[in-house]
Amino acid sequence: MLNAAGGVVLDLKGRPIPLNYQFDTVADIRKAMDQRRKFVAASSEVLAREVLGAIDL
């Protein structure tokens, strides 16, 4: 939904995280949900990069 609304999700190195997993089964969804990733989600790329610059990695 965030991407559809114009927002972005970046990993902590500033790379976009694709959100189009193309799930085929419920098992695929469960597997993806078990993964833990650190990220920044924001309404714009500019804001996401500001947040990345402000956090202490």
Biopython code that builds the backbone (N, CA, C, O; Angstrom):
import numpy as np
from Bio.PDB.StructureBuilder import StructureBuilder

atoms = [
    (1, "MET", "N", (0.813, -1.187, 0.000)),
    (1, "MET", "CA", (0.000, 0.000, 0.000)),
    (1, "MET", "C", (0.862, 1.258, 0.000)),
    (1, "MET", "O", (0.535, 2.251, -0.651)),
    (2, "LEU", "N", (1.958, 1.201, 0.734)),
    (2, "LEU", "CA", (2.810, 2.388, 0.814)),
    (2, "LEU", "C", (3.327, 2.781, -0.564)),
    (2, "LEU", "O", (3.283, 3.954, -0.934)),
    (3, "ASN", "N", (3.815, 1.806, -1.323)),
    (3, "ASN", "CA", (4.294, 2.114, -2.672)),
    (3, "ASN", "C", (3.180, 2.682, -3.547)),
    (3, "ASN", "O", (3.397, 3.637, -4.293)),
    (4, "ALA", "N", (2.003, 2.100, -3.455)),
    (4, "ALA", "CA", (0.869, 2.567, -4.259)),
    (4, "ALA", "C", (0.485, 3.995, -3.905)),
    (4, "ALA", "O", (-0.031, 4.731, -4.747)),
    (5, "ALA", "N", (0.736, 4.390, -2.657)),
    (5, "ALA", "CA", (0.410, 5.742, -2.211)),
    (5, "ALA", "C", (1.554, 6.724, -2.461)),
    (5, "ALA", "O", (1.451, 7.897, -2.100)),
    (6, "GLY", "N", (2.646, 6.253, -3.077)),
    (6, "GLY", "CA", (3.759, 7.132, -3.407)),
    (6, "GLY", "C", (4.896, 7.097, -2.405)),
    (6, "GLY", "O", (5.869, 7.835, -2.559)),
    (7, "GLY", "N", (4.802, 6.258, -1.382)),
    (7, "GLY", "CA", (5.856, 6.149, -0.380)),
    (7, "GLY", "C", (6.955, 5.208, -0.824)),
    (7, "GLY", "O", (6.874, 4.580, -1.879)),
    (8, "VAL", "N", (7.986, 5.124, 0.004)),
    (8, "VAL", "CA", (9.136, 4.269, -0.308)),
    (8, "VAL", "C", (9.567, 3.483, 0.923)),
    (8, "VAL", "O", (9.288, 3.868, 2.058)),
    (9, "VAL", "N", (10.254, 2.373, 0.670)),
    (9, "VAL", "CA", (10.856, 1.565, 1.724)),
    (9, "VAL", "C", (12.312, 1.358, 1.322)),
    (9, "VAL", "O", (12.603, 0.856, 0.236)),
    (10, "LEU", "N", (13.225, 1.752, 2.215)),
    (10, "LEU", "CA", (14.650, 1.617, 1.955)),
    (10, "LEU", "C", (15.286, 0.756, 3.029)),
    (10, "LEU", "O", (14.879, 0.792, 4.191)),
    (11, "ASP", "N", (16.300, -0.027, 2.629)),
    (11, "ASP", "CA", (17.062, -0.742, 3.652)),
    (11, "ASP", "C", (17.998, 0.265, 4.314)),
    (11, "ASP", "O", (18.029, 1.429, 3.915)),
    (12, "LEU", "N", (18.750, -0.159, 5.305)),
    (12, "LEU", "CA", (19.575, 0.774, 6.061)),
    (12, "LEU", "C", (20.787, 1.290, 5.294)),
    (12, "LEU", "O", (21.499, 2.172, 5.773)),
    (13, "LYS", "N", (21.020, 0.740, 4.104)),
    (13, "LYS", "CA", (22.079, 1.253, 3.232)),
    (13, "LYS", "C", (21.519, 2.190, 2.164)),
    (13, "LYS", "O", (22.255, 2.671, 1.302)),
    (14, "GLY", "N", (20.200, 2.446, 2.227)),
    (14, "GLY", "CA", (19.577, 3.375, 1.297)),
    (14, "GLY", "C", (19.095, 2.762, -0.001)),
    (14, "GLY", "O", (18.719, 3.481, -0.926)),
    (15, "ARG", "N", (19.101, 1.445, -0.081)),
    (15, "ARG", "CA", (18.641, 0.757, -1.295)),
    (15, "ARG", "C", (17.151, 0.473, -1.187)),
    (15, "ARG", "O", (16.676, 0.057, -0.130)),
    (16, "PRO", "N", (16.409, 0.692, -2.267)),
    (16, "PRO", "CA", (14.974, 0.373, -2.240)),
    (16, "PRO", "C", (14.745, -1.110, -1.981)),
    (16, "PRO", "O", (15.469, -1.961, -2.497)),
    (17, "ILE", "N", (13.734, -1.408, -1.178)),
    (17, "ILE", "CA", (13.347, -2.792, -0.924)),
    (17, "ILE", "C", (12.118, -3.080, -1.774)),
    (17, "ILE", "O", (11.069, -2.473, -1.561)),
    (18, "PRO", "N", (12.228, -3.988, -2.727)),
    (18, "PRO", "CA", (11.060, -4.305, -3.559)),
    (18, "PRO", "C", (10.001, -5.011, -2.727)),
    (18, "PRO", "O", (10.315, -5.845, -1.877)),
    (19, "LEU", "N", (8.764, -4.674, -2.976)),
    (19, "LEU", "CA", (7.667, -5.251, -2.209)),
    (19, "LEU", "C", (6.749, -6.114, -3.067)),
    (19, "LEU", "O", (5.659, -6.479, -2.626)),
    (20, "ASN", "N", (7.165, -6.441, -4.267)),
    (20, "ASN", "CA", (6.358, -7.269, -5.163)),
    (20, "ASN", "C", (6.852, -8.707, -5.132)),
    (20, "ASN", "O", (7.560, -9.154, -6.035)),
    (21, "TYR", "N", (6.475, -9.417, -4.093)),
    (21, "TYR", "CA", (6.984, -10.769, -3.875)),
    (21, "TYR", "C", (6.395, -11.824, -4.808)),
    (21, "TYR", "O", (6.982, -12.896, -4.957)),
    (22, "GLN", "N", (5.272, -11.556, -5.429)),
    (22, "GLN", "CA", (4.651, -12.524, -6.347)),
    (22, "GLN", "C", (4.429, -13.869, -5.669)),
    (22, "GLN", "O", (4.854, -14.902, -6.186)),
    (23, "PHE", "N", (3.767, -13.863, -4.518)),
    (23, "PHE", "CA", (3.509, -15.091, -3.776)),
    (23, "PHE", "C", (2.613, -16.032, -4.566)),
    (23, "PHE", "O", (1.664, -15.604, -5.222)),
    (24, "ASP", "N", (2.927, -17.311, -4.493)),
    (24, "ASP", "CA", (2.112, -18.334, -5.155)),
    (24, "ASP", "C", (1.289, -19.141, -4.156)),
    (24, "ASP", "O", (0.229, -19.664, -4.499)),
    (25, "THR", "N", (1.778, -19.243, -2.923)),
    (25, "THR", "CA", (1.094, -20.075, -1.936)),
    (25, "THR", "C", (1.106, -19.393, -0.565)),
    (25, "THR", "O", (1.859, -18.448, -0.331)),
    (26, "VAL", "N", (0.269, -19.884, 0.317)),
    (26, "VAL", "CA", (0.267, -19.402, 1.696)),
    (26, "VAL", "C", (1.616, -19.699, 2.350)),
    (26, "VAL", "O", (2.094, -18.910, 3.166)),
    (27, "ALA", "N", (2.219, -20.802, 2.007)),
    (27, "ALA", "CA", (3.539, -21.147, 2.549)),
    (27, "ALA", "C", (4.576, -20.091, 2.149)),
    (27, "ALA", "O", (5.449, -19.752, 2.948)),
    (28, "ASP", "N", (4.488, -19.573, 0.929)),
    (28, "ASP", "CA", (5.397, -18.512, 0.486)),
    (28, "ASP", "C", (5.211, -17.255, 1.336)),
    (28, "ASP", "O", (6.186, -16.600, 1.705)),
    (29, "ILE", "N", (3.974, -16.927, 1.638)),
    (29, "ILE", "CA", (3.679, -15.754, 2.467)),
    (29, "ILE", "C", (4.253, -15.951, 3.866)),
    (29, "ILE", "O", (4.888, -15.048, 4.410)),
    (30, "ARG", "N", (4.035, -17.116, 4.443)),
    (30, "ARG", "CA", (4.570, -17.407, 5.783)),
    (30, "ARG", "C", (6.090, -17.301, 5.818)),
    (30, "ARG", "O", (6.658, -16.739, 6.754)),
    (31, "LYS", "N", (6.740, -17.840, 4.800)),
    (31, "LYS", "CA", (8.202, -17.799, 4.738)),
    (31, "LYS", "C", (8.702, -16.350, 4.705)),
    (31, "LYS", "O", (9.657, -16.004, 5.399)),
    (32, "ALA", "N", (8.065, -15.525, 3.911)),
    (32, "ALA", "CA", (8.464, -14.119, 3.814)),
    (32, "ALA", "C", (8.203, -13.378, 5.117)),
    (32, "ALA", "O", (8.986, -12.509, 5.499)),
    (33, "MET", "N", (7.122, -13.706, 5.798)),
    (33, "MET", "CA", (6.774, -13.033, 7.048)),
    (33, "MET", "C", (7.710, -13.431, 8.191)),
    (33, "MET", "O", (7.809, -12.704, 9.179)),
    (34, "ASP", "N", (8.395, -14.565, 8.076)),
    (34, "ASP", "CA", (9.321, -15.003, 9.104)),
    (34, "ASP", "C", (10.662, -14.275, 9.036)),
    (34, "ASP", "O", (11.433, -14.298, 9.995)),
    (35, "GLN", "N", (10.935, -13.634, 7.912)),
    (35, "GLN", "CA", (12.191, -12.914, 7.759)),
    (35, "GLN", "C", (12.102, -11.570, 8.485)),
    (35, "GLN", "O", (11.076, -10.892, 8.432)),
    (36, "ARG", "N", (13.166, -11.204, 9.147)),
    (36, "ARG", "CA", (13.221, -9.918, 9.833)),
    (36, "ARG", "C", (14.225, -9.032, 9.108)),
    (36, "ARG", "O", (15.377, -9.413, 8.899)),
    (37, "ARG", "N", (13.767, -7.848, 8.730)),
    (37, "ARG", "CA", (14.637, -6.902, 8.054)),
    (37, "ARG", "C", (14.481, -5.545, 8.700)),
    (37, "ARG", "O", (13.381, -5.158, 9.093)),
    (38, "LYS", "N", (15.567, -4.833, 8.810)),
    (38, "LYS", "CA", (15.508, -3.457, 9.298)),
    (38, "LYS", "C", (15.354, -2.552, 8.083)),
    (38, "LYS", "O", (16.010, -2.752, 7.061)),
    (39, "PHE", "N", (14.481, -1.557, 8.202)),
    (39, "PHE", "CA", (14.191, -0.697, 7.068)),
    (39, "PHE", "C", (13.635, 0.642, 7.549)),
    (39, "PHE", "O", (13.304, 0.817, 8.722)),
    (40, "VAL", "N", (13.544, 1.566, 6.619)),
    (40, "VAL", "CA", (12.883, 2.847, 6.848)),
    (40, "VAL", "C", (11.768, 2.952, 5.818)),
    (40, "VAL", "O", (11.994, 2.770, 4.622)),
    (41, "ALA", "N", (10.570, 3.245, 6.290)),
    (41, "ALA", "CA", (9.420, 3.470, 5.409)),
    (41, "ALA", "C", (8.963, 4.904, 5.614)),
    (41, "ALA", "O", (8.804, 5.358, 6.747)),
    (42, "ALA", "N", (8.752, 5.617, 4.510)),
    (42, "ALA", "CA", (8.357, 7.016, 4.603)),
    (42, "ALA", "C", (7.487, 7.398, 3.418)),
    (42, "ALA", "O", (7.360, 6.650, 2.448)),
    (43, "SER", "N", (6.898, 8.566, 3.518)),
    (43, "SER", "CA", (5.989, 9.031, 2.468)),
    (43, "SER", "C", (6.724, 9.476, 1.209)),
    (43, "SER", "O", (6.108, 9.596, 0.150)),
    (44, "SER", "N", (8.026, 9.722, 1.305)),
    (44, "SER", "CA", (8.807, 10.115, 0.129)),
    (44, "SER", "C", (10.243, 9.631, 0.293)),
    (44, "SER", "O", (10.688, 9.331, 1.401)),
    (45, "GLU", "N", (10.950, 9.559, -0.811)),
    (45, "GLU", "CA", (12.350, 9.132, -0.753)),
    (45, "GLU", "C", (13.192, 10.176, -0.030)),
    (45, "GLU", "O", (14.116, 9.832, 0.707)),
    (46, "VAL", "N", (12.875, 11.443, -0.238)),
    (46, "VAL", "CA", (13.618, 12.512, 0.439)),
    (46, "VAL", "C", (13.515, 12.345, 1.951)),
    (46, "VAL", "O", (14.525, 12.411, 2.652)),
    (47, "LEU", "N", (12.310, 12.130, 2.456)),
    (47, "LEU", "CA", (12.120, 11.951, 3.895)),
    (47, "LEU", "C", (12.811, 10.683, 4.391)),
    (47, "LEU", "O", (13.429, 10.693, 5.456)),
    (48, "ALA", "N", (12.713, 9.599, 3.635)),
    (48, "ALA", "CA", (13.354, 8.346, 4.033)),
    (48, "ALA", "C", (14.865, 8.535, 4.159)),
    (48, "ALA", "O", (15.482, 8.021, 5.093)),
    (49, "ARG", "N", (15.450, 9.260, 3.233)),
    (49, "ARG", "CA", (16.899, 9.490, 3.286)),
    (49, "ARG", "C", (17.276, 10.418, 4.442)),
    (49, "ARG", "O", (18.343, 10.263, 5.036)),
    (50, "GLU", "N", (16.411, 11.378, 4.764)),
    (50, "GLU", "CA", (16.651, 12.226, 5.937)),
    (50, "GLU", "C", (16.651, 11.387, 7.214)),
    (50, "GLU", "O", (17.498, 11.572, 8.087)),
    (51, "VAL", "N", (15.699, 10.471, 7.312)),
    (51, "VAL", "CA", (15.636, 9.603, 8.475)),
    (51, "VAL", "C", (16.887, 8.745, 8.569)),
    (51, "VAL", "O", (17.469, 8.602, 9.645)),
    (52, "LEU", "N", (17.300, 8.176, 7.443)),
    (52, "LEU", "CA", (18.527, 7.363, 7.438)),
    (52, "LEU", "C", (19.731, 8.178, 7.894)),
    (52, "LEU", "O", (20.592, 7.673, 8.614)),
    (53, "GLY", "N", (19.789, 9.438, 7.475)),
    (53, "GLY", "CA", (20.897, 10.294, 7.863)),
    (53, "GLY", "C", (20.863, 10.663, 9.345)),
    (53, "GLY", "O", (21.896, 10.977, 9.938)),
    (54, "ALA", "N", (19.674, 10.624, 9.935)),
    (54, "ALA", "CA", (19.527, 11.041, 11.328)),
    (54, "ALA", "C", (19.716, 9.902, 12.331)),
    (54, "ALA", "O", (20.000, 10.144, 13.504)),
    (55, "ILE", "N", (19.557, 8.664, 11.867)),
    (55, "ILE", "CA", (19.688, 7.550, 12.816)),
    (55, "ILE", "C", (21.140, 7.112, 12.917)),
    (55, "ILE", "O", (21.904, 7.202, 11.955)),
    (56, "ASP", "N", (21.499, 6.644, 14.084)),
    (56, "ASP", "CA", (22.854, 6.194, 14.344)),
    (56, "ASP", "C", (22.948, 4.707, 14.031)),
    (56, "ASP", "O", (22.425, 3.876, 14.773)),
    (57, "LEU", "N", (23.611, 4.377, 12.937)),
    (57, "LEU", "CA", (23.736, 2.965, 12.541)),
    (57, "LEU", "C", (24.962, 2.421, 13.169)),
    (57, "LEU", "O", (25.282, 1.247, 12.983)),
]
sb = StructureBuilder()
sb.init_structure("model")
sb.init_model(0)
sb.init_chain("A")
sb.init_seg("    ")
for serial, (resi, resn, name, xyz) in enumerate(atoms, 1):
    if name == "N":
        sb.init_residue(resn, " ", resi, " ")
    sb.init_atom(name, np.array(xyz, "f"), 0.0, 1.0, " ", f" {name:<3s}", serial, name[0])
structure = sb.get_structure()
